[in-house]
Amino acid sequence: MRTSPSIVPGDRLDRDIYLVLEDFGARAGCAWRETDETETDLETVIRLIISGDYSYSVRIVVFNAIEGWSRDATSDVADAVAQRAIDTDAQVSPSLQAFISENSTKAFELRYWPK
């Protein structure tokens, strides 16, 4: 008997996927950022937030479709971003400073961009 390959991707989706809701300003409003599948892991999202690719993050949601769960990860990501900025001695933009102060669960001593 001949078997057909599955049309469902294998392990590709059996992981935690992070999506970022970004504020594009009064005229455009908020939207979930379109992103490449390979850039939806936690480490990449942290890197993109610190680098400024995500300028005005409002909410971050993580889900695992295979395991059947989702949750708000905004505070966890804010904490991780702040810790990464400290560990790498990165300068923090005003928008990133606002994201961290509004969403982190603890106080961080960050190095801010000069005003």
N, C-alpha and C positions, 0 to 999 in steps of 0.2 A: 504494500500500500504506500502511496506517495504522500508525504507530509509537506505542508506549506509552512514557510517561515512565518513567525508571528509578526503582525503589524504593530504590536505594542512594543515600544522601546524597552530594552532590558533594564540593566542597572542604572541607566542614565537618569531616571526619575526617582530612584530609590535613595533619596538624599534630602537634606533640608535645603529649601529654596527660599531666598530672601528677596522681597520686593520692596522698593522704596517709593513712597508717595512724596512728591516734591511740589512745592509752592512756586509757581512761575509768575506770580505777581497778580495785581488786581485785574488786569485785562484778561490774562490767560487762565488764572485760577490754578487749582491743584490737579495733578494727574499722576497716575502710576507710570513711572519711567519705563519706556520700552528699553529692553536690555537683552543682550545676547545670553543665551542659555548658560554659557560658560562663565558668565560674570554674576551669577546669582548665589554664590557661596558666601559665607560670612567673611572670610579673609578678603575677598575681592571687594565686597561692599564696604568694609572698613577702609581699605586702601582708597577707594573712589571717593568716600566722604572726606577723608583727610586731605586728599589731593585737590578737592574742590570741584570734582566732576559732578558731584551731587551738591549743589550750592545751598539749597534751602529745603532740607529734608524735614518732613512733617511727621511721617509715620513710617515704621518699618514692620512688615509682617513676614513671619516665617511659616512655612508649611511643608508638610511631607505628604504628598498625595498617596503614596503607596501605603503609608502607615495610617492615613486618614485623620490627620490633625492639623490645626493651624493655631497661631497665637500672635499677639502683639509683642514684638521684640524690640520696640523703640528704646526702652530704658536699658536693656541688656547691651544693645549696640552703642548707645551713648556712653555707657560705662567703658566698653571695650575701645571705643574711639578715643576717649579721654586718656585711658591708660596707655594706648599705643602712642599718642602724641607726647606723653611724658617720657615713655621709654625711648623714643627716637628723637627727643628734643625738638619736635616739630613746632613751628609757629602756627597758631590757631587764628583763623580768620574771624571777623566779627560774626558772620552767619554761623560758623561752626561753634563759636563760643555760645551763641544763643541756643543752638540745638542741644549742646551739652548741658547748659545751665537749666534749660526747661525740662530735660528728660532724664538726666543721670540720677542715680539713687544715692550718690555721695558727693562730697566736695572734692575737687581736684585743683591742684596748683599747676596751671597751664601757662605757657609762654604765648602771649598774644602779639598779633601784628602791631607794629607801631601805628598810632593814630595820626 
